[in-house]
Amino acid sequence: MEAWGKIDYKKVRGKIRETISAIESNAPIDNIAVQKRKEEIEQLLNGAAPQDLILKCWECGNRFVFTVGEQKFFKQKGFQFPKRCPICIRASAKIKNIPLSEALEN
């Protein structure tokens, strides 16, 4: 720990010095602070709640919403995120005379 105290970063060095002092003085552990920190870490590891994404269509350049439900469906089926908007997918399916369900997979 003392070797880490030689780092040039002021905040890091300050925290390291606090830790070294606490270890050397056998200061009591603040269990409330430890628990609070564990909860913060757990919350960060769980990540944020899923949100709708706004994607840009490769074909027409318009932006479209990729909902949480659609994201879950695509993930469950092992699909990649869509590269084209629903309008372009439908137009492509009509041109190719293929069912819309097959067009969504491409």
C-alpha positions as CSV (number, residue, x, y, z in Angstrom):
1,M,0.0,0.0,0.0
2,E,2.8,2.4,0.8
3,A,4.2,2.0,-2.7
4,W,0.8,3.0,-4.2
5,G,1.1,6.2,-2.1
6,K,3.8,7.5,-4.5
7,I,1.3,7.7,-7.4
8,D,0.9,11.3,-8.7
9,Y,-2.9,11.2,-8.7
10,K,-3.9,13.5,-5.8
11,K,-7.3,11.9,-5.1
12,V,-6.0,8.4,-5.4
13,R,-3.0,9.2,-3.2
14,G,-5.3,10.8,-0.6
15,K,-7.6,7.8,-0.4
16,I,-4.6,5.5,-0.2
17,R,-3.2,7.5,2.6
18,E,-6.5,7.3,4.4
19,T,-6.5,3.5,4.0
20,I,-3.0,3.2,5.2
21,S,-3.7,5.3,8.2
22,A,-6.8,3.2,9.0
23,I,-4.9,0.0,8.7
24,E,-2.0,1.2,10.8
25,S,-4.3,2.6,13.6
26,N,-6.5,-0.5,13.6
27,A,-9.5,1.9,13.3
28,P,-12.9,0.3,13.7
29,I,-14.6,-0.6,10.4
30,D,-17.7,1.5,9.5
31,N,-20.1,-1.4,8.7
32,I,-22.8,1.0,7.5
33,A,-20.4,2.5,4.9
34,V,-19.2,-1.0,3.8
35,Q,-22.9,-2.2,3.4
36,K,-23.7,1.0,1.4
37,R,-20.7,0.5,-0.9
38,K,-21.7,-3.2,-1.4
39,E,-25.2,-2.1,-2.4
40,E,-23.9,0.5,-4.8
41,I,-21.6,-2.1,-6.5
42,E,-24.4,-4.6,-6.7
43,Q,-26.7,-2.0,-8.3
44,L,-24.0,-1.1,-10.9
45,L,-23.3,-4.7,-11.7
46,N,-27.0,-5.4,-12.3
47,G,-27.0,-2.6,-14.9
48,A,-29.7,-0.2,-15.8
49,A,-33.3,-1.2,-16.6
50,P,-33.8,-2.0,-20.3
51,Q,-34.9,0.9,-22.5
52,D,-36.1,1.4,-26.0
53,L,-33.3,2.0,-28.5
54,I,-33.3,4.4,-31.4
55,L,-31.6,2.8,-34.3
56,K,-30.7,4.3,-37.7
57,C,-31.8,2.4,-40.8
58,W,-28.9,1.5,-43.2
59,E,-31.1,1.7,-46.2
60,C,-33.1,5.0,-45.9
61,G,-31.2,6.7,-43.0
62,N,-34.3,7.3,-40.9
63,R,-34.3,6.6,-37.2
64,F,-36.7,4.0,-35.7
65,V,-37.5,2.7,-32.3
66,F,-36.4,-0.8,-31.3
67,T,-38.6,-1.5,-28.2
68,V,-37.6,-3.5,-25.2
69,G,-40.0,-6.2,-26.2
70,E,-38.4,-6.5,-29.6
71,Q,-35.0,-6.6,-28.1
72,K,-36.0,-9.5,-25.8
73,F,-37.5,-11.3,-28.8
74,F,-34.4,-10.8,-30.9
75,K,-32.1,-11.9,-28.1
76,Q,-34.3,-15.0,-27.4
77,K,-34.2,-16.0,-31.1
78,G,-30.5,-15.3,-31.4
79,F,-31.0,-12.5,-34.0
80,Q,-28.8,-9.5,-34.4
81,F,-30.4,-6.0,-34.0
82,P,-32.2,-4.9,-37.1
83,K,-30.2,-2.9,-39.6
84,R,-33.3,-1.6,-41.5
85,C,-36.4,0.1,-40.4
86,P,-39.8,-1.8,-40.6
87,I,-40.8,0.3,-43.7
88,C,-37.7,-0.8,-45.6
89,I,-38.0,-4.4,-44.4
90,R,-41.6,-4.5,-45.7
91,A,-40.6,-2.9,-49.0
92,S,-37.7,-5.3,-49.4
93,A,-40.0,-8.3,-48.7
94,K,-42.5,-7.1,-51.3
95,I,-39.8,-6.6,-54.0
96,K,-38.4,-10.1,-53.3
97,N,-41.9,-11.7,-52.9
98,I,-40.9,-13.4,-49.6
99,P,-43.0,-13.7,-46.4
100,L,-42.4,-10.8,-43.9
101,S,-41.3,-13.3,-41.2
102,E,-38.4,-14.4,-43.4
103,A,-37.5,-10.8,-44.3
104,L,-37.2,-10.0,-40.5
105,E,-34.6,-12.7,-40.1
106,N,-32.3,-11.1,-42.7
